[in-house]
Amino acid sequence: LALREATAARDVPRRAELLWEAYRTVAEQYNVRGDEAMSIAFLERAYEQRPDHVATRLSLAHAYWAAQQQEKAAEHYQALLLEDIASAARAK
């Protein structure tokens, strides 16, 4: 993670993408270990870097739900549904 953060600091145009990738990877590792709190912490960081990334937001919502944080999960699920509805309406 430190190496990716250092690389991101030097590569300003790709900073958000590099950090997003690093945070997602770390979150997945914590999830595999069963550490919900740390997984959520890194998913939140990933989401901050790429709030437009649907899979990241969905993973964060699932993690909140698994950690019994239903209100936070519901906020993300609802936002994803509204985005999907808006996208479908624009496609018509």
FIFIKE-802260 format. One record per atom (N, C-alpha, C): residue number from 0; residue in three letters; chain; atom name; x negated, y negated, z negated. Coordinates in Angstrom, 1 decimal. Layout:
N
+------+------+-------+------+--------+--------+--------+
: resi : resn : chain : name :     c1 :     c2 :     c3 :
+------+------+-------+------+--------+--------+--------+
:  NUM :  ALA :     A :   CA :      X :      Y :      Z :
...
+------+------+-------+------+--------+--------+--------+
end
This chain:
92
+------+------+-------+------+--------+--------+--------+
: resi : resn : chain : name :     c1 :     c2 :     c3 :
+------+------+-------+------+--------+--------+--------+
:    0 :  LEU :     A :    N :   -0.8 :    1.2 :    0.0 :
:    0 :  LEU :     A :   CA :    0.0 :    0.0 :    0.0 :
:    0 :  LEU :     A :    C :   -0.9 :   -1.3 :    0.0 :
:    1 :  ALA :     A :    N :   -1.9 :   -1.3 :   -0.8 :
:    1 :  ALA :     A :   CA :   -2.8 :   -2.4 :   -0.9 :
:    1 :  ALA :     A :    C :   -3.5 :   -2.7 :    0.5 :
:    2 :  LEU :     A :    N :   -3.8 :   -1.6 :    1.2 :
:    2 :  LEU :     A :   CA :   -4.4 :   -1.8 :    2.5 :
:    2 :  LEU :     A :    C :   -3.5 :   -2.4 :    3.5 :
:    3 :  ARG :     A :    N :   -2.2 :   -2.0 :    3.4 :
:    3 :  ARG :     A :   CA :   -1.2 :   -2.5 :    4.4 :
:    3 :  ARG :     A :    C :   -0.9 :   -4.0 :    4.0 :
:    4 :  GLU :     A :    N :   -0.9 :   -4.3 :    2.7 :
:    4 :  GLU :     A :   CA :   -0.6 :   -5.7 :    2.3 :
:    4 :  GLU :     A :    C :   -1.7 :   -6.6 :    2.8 :
:    5 :  ALA :     A :    N :   -3.0 :   -6.1 :    2.7 :
:    5 :  ALA :     A :   CA :   -4.1 :   -6.9 :    3.1 :
:    5 :  ALA :     A :    C :   -4.1 :   -7.1 :    4.6 :
:    6 :  THR :     A :    N :   -3.7 :   -6.0 :    5.3 :
:    6 :  THR :     A :   CA :   -3.6 :   -6.1 :    6.8 :
:    6 :  THR :     A :    C :   -2.5 :   -7.1 :    7.2 :
:    7 :  ALA :     A :    N :   -1.4 :   -7.1 :    6.5 :
:    7 :  ALA :     A :   CA :   -0.3 :   -8.0 :    6.7 :
:    7 :  ALA :     A :    C :   -0.7 :   -9.4 :    6.5 :
:    8 :  ALA :     A :    N :   -1.5 :   -9.6 :    5.5 :
:    8 :  ALA :     A :   CA :   -2.0 :  -11.0 :    5.2 :
:    8 :  ALA :     A :    C :   -2.8 :  -11.6 :    6.3 :
:    9 :  ARG :     A :    N :   -3.5 :  -10.7 :    7.0 :
:    9 :  ARG :     A :   CA :   -4.4 :  -11.2 :    8.1 :
:    9 :  ARG :     A :    C :   -3.6 :  -11.3 :    9.4 :
:   10 :  ASP :     A :    N :   -2.6 :  -10.5 :    9.6 :
:   10 :  ASP :     A :   CA :   -1.8 :  -10.4 :   10.8 :
:   10 :  ASP :     A :    C :   -0.4 :  -11.1 :   10.6 :
:   11 :  VAL :     A :    N :   -0.5 :  -12.4 :   10.5 :
:   11 :  VAL :     A :   CA :    0.7 :  -13.2 :   10.2 :
:   11 :  VAL :     A :    C :    1.9 :  -12.9 :   11.1 :
:   12 :  PRO :     A :    N :    1.7 :  -12.9 :   12.4 :
:   12 :  PRO :     A :   CA :    2.9 :  -12.6 :   13.3 :
:   12 :  PRO :     A :    C :    3.6 :  -11.3 :   13.0 :
:   13 :  ARG :     A :    N :    2.9 :  -10.3 :   12.5 :
:   13 :  ARG :     A :   CA :    3.5 :   -9.0 :   12.3 :
:   13 :  ARG :     A :    C :    3.7 :   -8.7 :   10.8 :
:   14 :  ARG :     A :    N :    3.5 :   -9.7 :   10.0 :
:   14 :  ARG :     A :   CA :    3.5 :   -9.6 :    8.5 :
:   14 :  ARG :     A :    C :    4.7 :   -8.9 :    8.0 :
:   15 :  ALA :     A :    N :    5.9 :   -9.4 :    8.4 :
:   15 :  ALA :     A :   CA :    7.2 :   -8.8 :    7.9 :
:   15 :  ALA :     A :    C :    7.3 :   -7.4 :    8.3 :
:   16 :  GLU :     A :    N :    7.0 :   -7.1 :    9.5 :
:   16 :  GLU :     A :   CA :    7.1 :   -5.7 :   10.0 :
:   16 :  GLU :     A :    C :    6.1 :   -4.7 :    9.3 :
:   17 :  LEU :     A :    N :    4.9 :   -5.2 :    9.0 :
:   17 :  LEU :     A :   CA :    3.9 :   -4.3 :    8.3 :
:   17 :  LEU :     A :    C :    4.3 :   -4.1 :    6.9 :
:   18 :  LEU :     A :    N :    4.8 :   -5.2 :    6.2 :
:   18 :  LEU :     A :   CA :    5.2 :   -5.0 :    4.8 :
:   18 :  LEU :     A :    C :    6.4 :   -4.1 :    4.7 :
:   19 :  TRP :     A :    N :    7.4 :   -4.3 :    5.7 :
:   19 :  TRP :     A :   CA :    8.6 :   -3.5 :    5.7 :
:   19 :  TRP :     A :    C :    8.2 :   -2.0 :    5.8 :
:   20 :  GLU :     A :    N :    7.4 :   -1.7 :    6.7 :
:   20 :  GLU :     A :   CA :    7.0 :   -0.3 :    6.9 :
:   20 :  GLU :     A :    C :    6.3 :    0.2 :    5.7 :
:   21 :  ALA :     A :    N :    5.4 :   -0.5 :    5.1 :
:   21 :  ALA :     A :   CA :    4.7 :   -0.1 :    3.8 :
:   21 :  ALA :     A :    C :    5.7 :    0.1 :    2.7 :
:   22 :  TYR :     A :    N :    6.6 :   -0.8 :    2.5 :
:   22 :  TYR :     A :   CA :    7.6 :   -0.7 :    1.4 :
:   22 :  TYR :     A :    C :    8.5 :    0.5 :    1.6 :
:   23 :  ARG :     A :    N :    9.0 :    0.7 :    2.8 :
:   23 :  ARG :     A :   CA :    9.8 :    1.8 :    3.1 :
:   23 :  ARG :     A :    C :    9.1 :    3.2 :    2.8 :
:   24 :  THR :     A :    N :    7.8 :    3.2 :    3.2 :
:   24 :  THR :     A :   CA :    7.1 :    4.5 :    3.0 :
:   24 :  THR :     A :    C :    6.9 :    4.7 :    1.5 :
:   25 :  VAL :     A :    N :    6.6 :    3.7 :    0.7 :
:   25 :  VAL :     A :   CA :    6.4 :    3.8 :   -0.7 :
:   25 :  VAL :     A :    C :    7.8 :    4.2 :   -1.4 :
:   26 :  ALA :     A :    N :    8.8 :    3.6 :   -0.9 :
:   26 :  ALA :     A :   CA :   10.2 :    3.9 :   -1.5 :
:   26 :  ALA :     A :    C :   10.5 :    5.4 :   -1.2 :
:   27 :  GLU :     A :    N :   10.2 :    5.9 :   -0.1 :
:   27 :  GLU :     A :   CA :   10.5 :    7.3 :    0.3 :
:   27 :  GLU :     A :    C :    9.7 :    8.2 :   -0.7 :
:   28 :  GLN :     A :    N :    8.4 :    7.8 :   -0.9 :
:   28 :  GLN :     A :   CA :    7.6 :    8.7 :   -1.8 :
:   28 :  GLN :     A :    C :    8.2 :    8.7 :   -3.2 :
:   29 :  TYR :     A :    N :    8.6 :    7.5 :   -3.7 :
:   29 :  TYR :     A :   CA :    9.2 :    7.5 :   -5.1 :
:   29 :  TYR :     A :    C :   10.5 :    8.3 :   -5.1 :
:   30 :  ASN :     A :    N :   11.3 :    8.2 :   -4.0 :
:   30 :  ASN :     A :   CA :   12.5 :    9.0 :   -3.9 :
:   30 :  ASN :     A :    C :   12.3 :   10.5 :   -4.0 :
:   31 :  VAL :     A :    N :   11.3 :   10.9 :   -3.3 :
:   31 :  VAL :     A :   CA :   10.9 :   12.4 :   -3.3 :
:   31 :  VAL :     A :    C :   10.5 :   12.8 :   -4.7 :
:   32 :  ARG :     A :    N :    9.9 :   11.9 :   -5.4 :
:   32 :  ARG :     A :   CA :    9.4 :   12.2 :   -6.8 :
:   32 :  ARG :     A :    C :   10.6 :   12.1 :   -7.8 :
:   33 :  GLY :     A :    N :   11.7 :   11.6 :   -7.3 :
:   33 :  GLY :     A :   CA :   12.9 :   11.4 :   -8.2 :
:   33 :  GLY :     A :    C :   12.9 :   10.2 :   -9.0 :
:   34 :  ASP :     A :    N :   12.0 :    9.2 :   -8.7 :
:   34 :  ASP :     A :   CA :   12.0 :    8.0 :   -9.4 :
:   34 :  ASP :     A :    C :   12.9 :    6.9 :   -8.8 :
:   35 :  GLU :     A :    N :   14.2 :    7.0 :   -9.2 :
:   35 :  GLU :     A :   CA :   15.1 :    6.1 :   -8.5 :
:   35 :  GLU :     A :    C :   14.8 :    4.6 :   -8.7 :
:   36 :  ALA :     A :    N :   14.4 :    4.2 :   -9.9 :
:   36 :  ALA :     A :   CA :   14.1 :    2.8 :  -10.2 :
:   36 :  ALA :     A :    C :   13.0 :    2.2 :   -9.2 :
:   37 :  MET :     A :    N :   11.9 :    3.0 :   -9.1 :
:   37 :  MET :     A :   CA :   10.9 :    2.5 :   -8.2 :
:   37 :  MET :     A :    C :   11.2 :    2.6 :   -6.8 :
:   38 :  SER :     A :    N :   12.0 :    3.6 :   -6.4 :
:   38 :  SER :     A :   CA :   12.5 :    3.7 :   -5.0 :
:   38 :  SER :     A :    C :   13.3 :    2.5 :   -4.7 :
:   39 :  ILE :     A :    N :   14.2 :    2.1 :   -5.6 :
:   39 :  ILE :     A :   CA :   15.1 :    1.0 :   -5.4 :
:   39 :  ILE :     A :    C :   14.2 :   -0.3 :   -5.3 :
:   40 :  ALA :     A :    N :   13.3 :   -0.4 :   -6.2 :
:   40 :  ALA :     A :   CA :   12.4 :   -1.6 :   -6.2 :
:   40 :  ALA :     A :    C :   11.7 :   -1.8 :   -4.8 :
:   41 :  PHE :     A :    N :   11.2 :   -0.8 :   -4.2 :
:   41 :  PHE :     A :   CA :   10.5 :   -0.9 :   -3.0 :
:   41 :  PHE :     A :    C :   11.5 :   -1.0 :   -1.8 :
:   42 :  LEU :     A :    N :   12.7 :   -0.4 :   -1.9 :
:   42 :  LEU :     A :   CA :   13.7 :   -0.6 :   -0.9 :
:   42 :  LEU :     A :    C :   14.2 :   -2.1 :   -0.9 :
:   43 :  GLU :     A :    N :   14.3 :   -2.6 :   -2.1 :
:   43 :  GLU :     A :   CA :   14.7 :   -4.1 :   -2.1 :
:   43 :  GLU :     A :    C :   13.6 :   -4.9 :   -1.4 :
:   44 :  ARG :     A :    N :   12.3 :   -4.6 :   -1.6 :
:   44 :  ARG :     A :   CA :   11.3 :   -5.3 :   -1.0 :
:   44 :  ARG :     A :    C :   11.3 :   -5.2 :    0.5 :
:   45 :  ALA :     A :    N :   11.6 :   -3.9 :    1.0 :
:   45 :  ALA :     A :   CA :   11.7 :   -3.7 :    2.4 :
:   45 :  ALA :     A :    C :   12.9 :   -4.4 :    3.0 :
:   46 :  TYR :     A :    N :   14.0 :   -4.5 :    2.3 :
:   46 :  TYR :     A :   CA :   15.2 :   -5.2 :    2.7 :
:   46 :  TYR :     A :    C :   14.9 :   -6.7 :    2.8 :
:   47 :  GLU :     A :    N :   14.1 :   -7.2 :    1.9 :
:   47 :  GLU :     A :   CA :   13.8 :   -8.7 :    2.0 :
:   47 :  GLU :     A :    C :   13.0 :   -9.0 :    3.2 :
:   48 :  GLN :     A :    N :   12.1 :   -8.0 :    3.7 :
:   48 :  GLN :     A :   CA :   11.3 :   -8.2 :    4.9 :
:   48 :  GLN :     A :    C :   12.1 :   -8.1 :    6.1 :
:   49 :  ARG :     A :    N :   13.1 :   -7.2 :    6.1 :
:   49 :  ARG :     A :   CA :   13.9 :   -6.9 :    7.3 :
:   49 :  ARG :     A :    C :   15.4 :   -6.8 :    7.0 :
:   50 :  PRO :     A :    N :   16.0 :   -7.9 :    6.6 :
:   50 :  PRO :     A :   CA :   17.5 :   -7.8 :    6.2 :
:   50 :  PRO :     A :    C :   18.4 :   -7.3 :    7.4 :
:   51 :  ASP :     A :    N :   17.8 :   -7.4 :    8.6 :
:   51 :  ASP :     A :   CA :   18.6 :   -7.0 :    9.8 :
:   51 :  ASP :     A :    C :   18.5 :   -5.5 :   10.1 :
:   52 :  HIS :     A :    N :   17.7 :   -4.8 :    9.3 :
:   52 :  HIS :     A :   CA :   17.4 :   -3.3 :    9.6 :
:   52 :  HIS :     A :    C :   18.5 :   -2.5 :    8.9 :
:   53 :  VAL :     A :    N :   19.4 :   -2.0 :    9.7 :
:   53 :  VAL :     A :   CA :   20.6 :   -1.3 :    9.2 :
:   53 :  VAL :     A :    C :   20.2 :    0.0 :    8.3 :
:   54 :  ALA :     A :    N :   19.3 :    0.8 :    8.8 :
:   54 :  ALA :     A :   CA :   18.9 :    2.0 :    8.0 :
:   54 :  ALA :     A :    C :   18.3 :    1.6 :    6.7 :
:   55 :  THR :     A :    N :   17.6 :    0.5 :    6.6 :
:   55 :  THR :     A :   CA :   17.0 :    0.1 :    5.3 :
:   55 :  THR :     A :    C :   18.1 :   -0.3 :    4.4 :
:   56 :  ARG :     A :    N :   19.1 :   -1.1 :    4.9 :
:   56 :  ARG :     A :   CA :   20.2 :   -1.5 :    4.0 :
:   56 :  ARG :     A :    C :   21.0 :   -0.3 :    3.6 :
:   57 :  LEU :     A :    N :   21.2 :    0.6 :    4.5 :
:   57 :  LEU :     A :   CA :   22.0 :    1.8 :    4.1 :
:   57 :  LEU :     A :    C :   21.3 :    2.7 :    3.1 :
:   58 :  SER :     A :    N :   20.0 :    2.8 :    3.2 :
:   58 :  SER :     A :   CA :   19.2 :    3.5 :    2.3 :
:   58 :  SER :     A :    C :   19.3 :    2.9 :    0.9 :
:   59 :  LEU :     A :    N :   19.2 :    1.5 :    0.9 :
:   59 :  LEU :     A :   CA :   19.3 :    0.8 :   -0.4 :
:   59 :  LEU :     A :    C :   20.7 :    1.0 :   -1.0 :
:   60 :  ALA :     A :    N :   21.7 :    1.0 :   -0.2 :
:   60 :  ALA :     A :   CA :   23.1 :    1.2 :   -0.7 :
:   60 :  ALA :     A :    C :   23.2 :    2.6 :   -1.3 :
:   61 :  HIS :     A :    N :   22.7 :    3.6 :   -0.6 :
:   61 :  HIS :     A :   CA :   22.7 :    5.0 :   -1.1 :
:   61 :  HIS :     A :    C :   21.9 :    5.1 :   -2.4 :
:   62 :  ALA :     A :    N :   20.8 :    4.4 :   -2.5 :
:   62 :  ALA :     A :   CA :   20.0 :    4.5 :   -3.7 :
:   62 :  ALA :     A :    C :   20.7 :    3.9 :   -4.9 :
:   63 :  TYR :     A :    N :   21.3 :    2.7 :   -4.6 :
:   63 :  TYR :     A :   CA :   22.1 :    2.1 :   -5.7 :
:   63 :  TYR :     A :    C :   23.2 :    3.0 :   -6.2 :
:   64 :  TRP :     A :    N :   23.9 :    3.6 :   -5.2 :
:   64 :  TRP :     A :   CA :   25.0 :    4.6 :   -5.6 :
:   64 :  TRP :     A :    C :   24.5 :    5.7 :   -6.4 :
:   65 :  ALA :     A :    N :   23.4 :    6.3 :   -6.0 :
:   65 :  ALA :     A :   CA :   22.8 :    7.4 :   -6.7 :
:   65 :  ALA :     A :    C :   22.4 :    7.0 :   -8.1 :
:   66 :  ALA :     A :    N :   22.0 :    5.8 :   -8.3 :
:   66 :  ALA :     A :   CA :   21.5 :    5.3 :   -9.6 :
:   66 :  ALA :     A :    C :   22.7 :    4.7 :  -10.4 :
:   67 :  GLN :     A :    N :   23.9 :    5.0 :  -10.0 :
:   67 :  GLN :     A :   CA :   25.1 :    4.6 :  -10.7 :
:   67 :  GLN :     A :    C :   25.3 :    3.0 :  -10.8 :
:   68 :  GLN :     A :    N :   24.8 :    2.4 :   -9.7 :
:   68 :  GLN :     A :   CA :   24.9 :    0.9 :   -9.6 :
:   68 :  GLN :     A :    C :   25.9 :    0.7 :   -8.4 :
:   69 :  GLN :     A :    N :   27.2 :    1.1 :   -8.7 :
:   69 :  GLN :     A :   CA :   28.2 :    1.1 :   -7.7 :
:   69 :  GLN :     A :    C :   28.5 :   -0.3 :   -7.1 :
:   70 :  GLU :     A :    N :   28.5 :   -1.3 :   -8.0 :
:   70 :  GLU :     A :   CA :   28.8 :   -2.6 :   -7.5 :
:   70 :  GLU :     A :    C :   27.8 :   -3.1 :   -6.5 :
:   71 :  LYS :     A :    N :   26.5 :   -2.9 :   -6.7 :
:   71 :  LYS :     A :   CA :   25.5 :   -3.3 :   -5.8 :
:   71 :  LYS :     A :    C :   25.6 :   -2.5 :   -4.5 :
:   72 :  ALA :     A :    N :   25.9 :   -1.2 :   -4.7 :
:   72 :  ALA :     A :   CA :   26.0 :   -0.3 :   -3.5 :
:   72 :  ALA :     A :    C :   27.2 :   -0.8 :   -2.7 :
:   73 :  ALA :     A :    N :   28.3 :   -1.1 :   -3.3 :
:   73 :  ALA :     A :   CA :   29.5 :   -1.5 :   -2.6 :
:   73 :  ALA :     A :    C :   29.3 :   -2.8 :   -1.8 :
:   74 :  GLU :     A :    N :   28.5 :   -3.7 :   -2.4 :
:   74 :  GLU :     A :   CA :   28.2 :   -5.0 :   -1.7 :
:   74 :  GLU :     A :    C :   27.5 :   -4.7 :   -0.3 :
:   75 :  HIS :     A :    N :   26.5 :   -3.7 :   -0.4 :
:   75 :  HIS :     A :   CA :   25.8 :   -3.4 :    0.8 :
:   75 :  HIS :     A :    C :   26.6 :   -2.6 :    1.8 :
:   76 :  TYR :     A :    N :   27.4 :   -1.6 :    1.3 :
:   76 :  TYR :     A :   CA :   28.3 :   -0.9 :    2.2 :
:   76 :  TYR :     A :    C :   29.3 :   -1.8 :    2.9 :
:   77 :  GLN :     A :    N :   29.9 :   -2.7 :    2.1 :
:   77 :  GLN :     A :   CA :   30.9 :   -3.6 :    2.7 :
:   77 :  GLN :     A :    C :   30.2 :   -4.5 :    3.8 :
:   78 :  ALA :     A :    N :   29.0 :   -5.1 :    3.5 :
:   78 :  ALA :     A :   CA :   28.4 :   -5.9 :    4.4 :
:   78 :  ALA :     A :    C :   28.0 :   -5.1 :    5.7 :
:   79 :  LEU :     A :    N :   27.6 :   -3.9 :    5.6 :
:   79 :  LEU :     A :   CA :   27.3 :   -3.1 :    6.8 :
:   79 :  LEU :     A :    C :   28.6 :   -2.8 :    7.6 :
:   80 :  LEU :     A :    N :   29.7 :   -2.6 :    6.9 :
:   80 :  LEU :     A :   CA :   30.9 :   -2.4 :    7.6 :
:   80 :  LEU :     A :    C :   31.4 :   -3.6 :    8.4 :
:   81 :  LEU :     A :    N :   31.3 :   -4.8 :    7.7 :
:   81 :  LEU :     A :   CA :   31.7 :   -6.0 :    8.3 :
:   81 :  LEU :     A :    C :   30.8 :   -6.3 :    9.5 :
:   82 :  GLU :     A :    N :   29.5 :   -6.1 :    9.4 :
:   82 :  GLU :     A :   CA :   28.6 :   -6.3 :   10.5 :
:   82 :  GLU :     A :    C :   29.0 :   -5.4 :   11.7 :
:   83 :  ASP :     A :    N :   29.3 :   -4.1 :   11.4 :
:   83 :  ASP :     A :   CA :   29.7 :   -3.2 :   12.4 :
:   83 :  ASP :     A :    C :   31.0 :   -3.6 :   13.1 :
:   84 :  ILE :     A :    N :   31.9 :   -4.1 :   12.4 :
:   84 :  ILE :     A :   CA :   33.2 :   -4.6 :   12.9 :
:   84 :  ILE :     A :    C :   32.9 :   -5.8 :   13.8 :
:   85 :  ALA :     A :    N :   32.1 :   -6.7 :   13.3 :
:   85 :  ALA :     A :   CA :   31.8 :   -7.9 :   14.1 :
:   85 :  ALA :     A :    C :   31.1 :   -7.5 :   15.4 :
:   86 :  SER :     A :    N :   30.2 :   -6.6 :   15.3 :
:   86 :  SER :     A :   CA :   29.4 :   -6.2 :   16.5 :
:   86 :  SER :     A :    C :   30.4 :   -5.5 :   17.5 :
:   87 :  ALA :     A :    N :   31.3 :   -4.7 :   17.0 :
:   87 :  ALA :     A :   CA :   32.3 :   -4.1 :   17.9 :
:   87 :  ALA :     A :    C :   33.1 :   -5.1 :   18.6 :
:   88 :  ALA :     A :    N :   33.5 :   -6.1 :   17.9 :
:   88 :  ALA :     A :   CA :   34.4 :   -7.2 :   18.4 :
:   88 :  ALA :     A :    C :   33.6 :   -8.0 :   19.5 :
:   89 :  ARG :     A :    N :   32.3 :   -8.2 :   19.3 :
:   89 :  ARG :     A :   CA :   31.5 :   -8.9 :   20.3 :
:   89 :  ARG :     A :    C :   31.3 :   -8.1 :   21.5 :
:   90 :  ALA :     A :    N :   31.3 :   -6.8 :   21.4 :
:   90 :  ALA :     A :   CA :   31.1 :   -5.9 :   22.5 :
:   90 :  ALA :     A :    C :   32.3 :   -5.8 :   23.5 :
:   91 :  LYS :     A :    N :   33.5 :   -6.2 :   23.0 :
:   91 :  LYS :     A :   CA :   34.7 :   -6.1 :   23.8 :
:   91 :  LYS :     A :    C :   34.7 :   -7.1 :   24.9 :
+------+------+-------+------+--------+--------+--------+
end
